[in-house]
Amino acid sequence: MRYRLDMTLRRAEGALTRVVGAAERRGFRPLAVDGEAQPDGDRWHLRMTVESERPGEALRQQLDKLYDCLAVEVSPCS
């Protein structure tokens, strides 16, 4: 199943690497990543599409634990 993740990340060195690495270690295969810096310059809005047989909620719970990740929403792709 494919999931779309909408995230707000702190703009910190290695933040994207930590998010993608956490997804891969949990058995989610990243298919697409897109994002932009927020106007305040301290945060990024990131959209990532992943694929896995695991439930998307499992990945959301793990990403919530990352210091760099301020907010995460997971929704199934149609």
ZIWOLIN-V264671 format. One record per run of one state. SS is the DSSP state (H for helix, E for strand, L for the rest). FROM is the first residue (numbers start at 1). TO is the last residue. If there is no record, write none. Layout:
# ZIWOLIN-V264671
ss={SS/SS}
from={FROM/FROM}
to={TO/TO}
This chain:
# ZIWOLIN-V264671
ss={L/E/L/H/L/E/L/E/L/H/L/E/L}
from={1/2/11/15/26/29/38/43/52/56/65/69/77}
to={1/10/14/25/28/37/42/51/55/64/68/76/78}
